[in-house]
Amino acid sequence: METTEMTDTLKSINTTPHLCRSKVKQTALEIAAAIRPANKFKRVGMSFVERIEAKVRAAIREEVRIHPSRGKTLL
């Protein structure tokens, strides 16, 4: 595999499979504008989105862990 092909392949890997990145960014900017109006945030970095992804995964893991062991549906 050539270096450019490997780079293109790595770029196409979705590091946040549980999230719609554009919605996370949009929501973060809307909340920032509402609660911190003095800061005129315009962009959201991937590190922010990846932290949110990690928190979502942890929340899902915790919900599954505490769910009763009966039935076939997570409620």
Sequence and secondary structure as in RCSB ss.txt:
>XXXX:A:sequence
METTEMTDTLKSINTTPHLCRSKVKQTALEIAAAIRPANKFKRVGMSFVERIEAKVRAAIREEVRIHPSRGKTLL
>XXXX:A:secstr
  HHHHHHHHHHS S TTS HHHHHHHHHHHHHHH TTS      HHHHHHHHHHHHHHHHHHHHHS S SSS  
